[in-house]
């Protein structure tokens, strides 16, 4: 994705079902659980660049002995920092007791993070600065063991203020907008009530049913309880992804199926999807169950997971990204008048590569069909040279764009910094016939268009193509997200900028004022969640008109080539990713009422000149 967006946290959970001595004998290391947790987190590192954290719980400790531990980092390499510090603690113990690793029970008493319950989190900041205090997991300590709780998750909640009001908690400045802080307080509230009522263990299902019925958002959340119980839960629309794996030795959960498969070397069918509205509940004795917490609603799994966010080595995701490109082949053929001789195809590195393969497959299928038709039309009127020329026709592909290592500069002047930013990407010279060739490049999506305008289009134009066509494997991003992705400011979307420009050009700015007035009225009557008013801004225009205006916006001054933009349509998106139909950032059809409130608030912020989130 050329326009990087902050997105999608990652989650990892492990419950060891055997004594530590078993893992030492069976797998050669008492640190089996920690090693696997590290693997699960590294294999999901694409989901978190801003921070990482680990929490563990030890079972069957003596009263007064600490049993719940947490470590977090917001360093440049947070996973390495977290596990490096854990490794340093272990090394320090081994320095004075070299033989201690031979005695798992003794080691458990000395190593803080050697617990039977392990949870890891990778953070992409959707709110707040890159502050270690905002890194998950969060912890709620209590003198009563069963009321200790630590949680982490991949989610956003839209009703944070209401949740804090419910539990009568006044959060500090750092956590007042924290979704997890609010969720933790609510879950802990019902955990404490449950512990007061029962003497023989917790009814975790009842706790979750009471707490999670209050949350408006998309979530994949894990919690470890001081009683030794644990849970992993997914929102009722299935917005955020969640997978789990169970065998006799371990119970595992993560945000991505492929991470579990790689870390535990298991087949696709052995890793299960946690269904919407359900929870994986693990009891203190190591038994588990899958429980319905909230009745499942219409499945609206996030399509961006398939387009871009997930690592992509899952075979289903790979095929879906391939299909996204394939579905664009017919559209681009029309755009170039089927002139494959004078068109070069490439991609914006690196995550658009799989969609590029799908695009080329669609073009090759078309070309092969043409070859057969031409050869059949010849009858016997051909020779070896003519046949060889036809058979050897190929779709022209080249690696045009190269993404350099992230460039840094000591220069502080804006103009100089902009010059440096232009060189984040480089080109392969000599690949284009100047003034003759059309250059088609595919990207995952176009969010703001800034990188295209400031870097990529300028770079491609240096090759002298007649036309530059930028294709997006995702549809136009028109609306904010409020379920885990940091896209919440209307003015940042190039599609919205295009709609505004068209309204002004056509003398229809009154539509903006009417929409703003309606939002203010809905706010006055406390019904901002009743409808998505911002749809009215786009209604006067076709997707093609919006795309044409976007092409103008992303074209820098002084460019010789004609620039065009082609987007995926919604129908092809759904055909490519049939299990992930969540499309509210494209269509404005939010799965929960809170989504309408967020988009309307974001629009009001734009109209009032406020540079802040819509929630």
Secondary structure, 3 states (H helix, E strand, C coil): CCCCCCCCCEEEEEEECCCHHHHHHHHCCCCHHHHHHHHHHHCCHHHCCCEEEEEEECCCCCCCCCCEEEEEECCCCHHHHHHHHHHHHHHHHHHHCCCHHHCHHHHHHHCCCCCCEEEEEEECCCCCCCCHHHCCCEEECCCCHHHCEEEEEEEEECCHHHHHHHCCCCCCCCCCCCHHHHHHHHHHHHHHHHHHHCCCCCCHHHHHHHHHCCCCEEEEEEEEECCCCEEEEECCCCCCCCEEEECCCEEEEECCHHHHHHHHCCCHHHCEECCCCEEEEECCCCCEEEEECCCCCCCCCECHHHHHHCCCCCHHHHHHHHHHHHHHHHHHHHHCCCCCCCEEEEECCCCCHHHHHHHHHHHHHHHHHHHHHHHHHHCCCCCHHHHHHHHCCCCEECCCEEECCCCCCCCCCHHHHHHHHCCCEEECCCCCCCCCCEEEEEECCCCCCHHHHHHHHHHHHCCCCCEEEEEECCCCCCCCCCCCCCCCCHHHCHHHHHHHHHHHHCCCCHHHHHHHHHHHHHHHCCCCCCCCCCHHHHCCCCHHHHHHHHHHHCCCCCCCCEEEEEECCHHHHHHHCCCCCECHHHHCCCCCHHHHHHHHHHHHHHHCCCCCCCC
